[in-house]
Amino acid sequence: MFVKSLELSNFRNYKTLSINFKNGTNILYGDNAQGKTNILEAVYVAGTTKSHKGSKDREMIQLNQEESHIRMFIEKNLIVHRIDMHLKKNKPKGVAIDGVPIRKSSELFGLINLVFFSPEDLSIIKNGPSDRRRFLDFELCQLDKVYLSDLANYNKIINQRNNLLKQISFKTELLETLSIWDMQLCEFGKRIIVRREQFIQELNKIVFDIHKRLSGGKEELIIKYEPNVLTEDMDSKVEKQREKDIYYKLTSVGPHRDDICFTVKDVDIRKYGSQGQQRTAALSLKLAEIELVRQTIKDEPILLLDDVLSELDRNRQNYLLNSIEGIQTLITCTGLEEFVTNRFQIDKLYRVVEGSVTAENNIKEQ
C-alpha cells in the first residue's frame, strides 16, 4: 500500500496544498516551523482520524476558518481508494471512503496502516505509562478490529462508571446500579488484557533480534507486559476496591492502568537505563512495529519519519535507513546532509518554505 496524493484546505498553515508522492522515499526538507510536520500529521489524521500530537480538530483548522478538508488517495492491492475528511470547529468530523460517508471512525481502521516515528517516540521508554499504553492501543487498533471495538466499549464503561462514582456521594440510591458497570468493566477489561498479552509476546519474538543487532550483539532486550490486574483476579479486585473507588470517585482497577517494562540483563531500563540504551530500545520497538504490521497484513505499512534522523547517531541512522527499504516513507528533515552521507535513494524531493511546497530534482539529478 502507499499514499498517492494529498490535498489540503485550511489545514494548519496550508490554505491549499496538492502534493503527489512516490511509492518509495519522499523527502520534505526545510527550516523548522515551515509546515513539514503538518503534512505528515494530515496523512496520519486521514488514515486514523486522530492527530499524532493529540490535537483536537479545531486546533488543526486554520485560524479564522470554520472547517478544514483533507483528501488522500491511497493504492492498496492495485485498487485506488479516496479518503475524505472534514474537520469542523464545533461539530464532529465527517469521514467518507470512496465518496461514501462512514458512521463510525472505526470503519476507517485497517484500510491503511501507518507507523509514525518522531523524536518524542525516542522517549517512550522513559516517559510515563500512558505513552506506552497509547503505543499498545494504537497498533492493536490498526491490526485488530475486535480489539478496537473492545477498547471503545471499555473506555465508555470507564467514563460511565467514573461519572456514577461521582454521583453516588449525592445520590446513595445509585449505589445499587454500580454492579452493572462492574460486570461490564470486567468483561471487556479481561478481553483487552488477554489481547495485549498476546501482542507483547508477538512483539518480543521480533524485537529481540533487532535490538541485538542494533547493540552490536551486546544487549538482549525483553519486553514484559505489566497488567494492573490479572484476568482471574479482576472480578474480586474490582469488588474489593469498590469503597476506595467511591471515595476517590475514580476506577482504580483495570487495563487503563497497565504498563510495559523493558529489561536488559534483568535491569529495568525505564528507570536505570542510560539515554543510549533507552533510545536504542525505542528504535528497536519502532522497527519491530513495522515488521509486525508487515507480517500481520502481508503488506508494507506506510512509514512517517518526522525529523528523527537528526536525533540518531550514524550507526542507528544506517540501521534505520537500511531497514525501511521497500516501504513508502515520508521523511521530514531540516537538511539533506544525512541522506547524502548515507547515499540514500531519494525518489521524490520537496522543499517546504512557509507553507509552500516545491518539488525539486532528487540528489542524483542535481
Secondary structure, 3 states (H helix, E strand, C coil): CEEEEEEEEEECCEEEEEEECCCCEEEEECCCCCCHHHHHHHHHHHHHCCCCCCCCHHHHECCCCCEEEEEEEEEECCEEEEEEEEEECCCCCEEEECCEECCCHHHHECCECEEEECHHHHHCCCCCHHHHHHHHHHHHHHHCHHHHHHHHHHHHHHHHHHHHHHHHCCCHHHHHHHHHHHHHHHHHHHHHHHHHHHHHHHHHHHHHHHHHHHCCCCCCEEEEEECCCCHHHHHHHHHHCHHHHHHHCCCCCCHHHCEEEEEECCEEHHHHCCHHHHHHHHHHHHHHHHHHHHHHHCCCCEEEEECCHHHCCHHHHHHHHHHCCCCCEEEEECCCHHHHHCCCCCCEEEEEECCEEEEECCHHHC
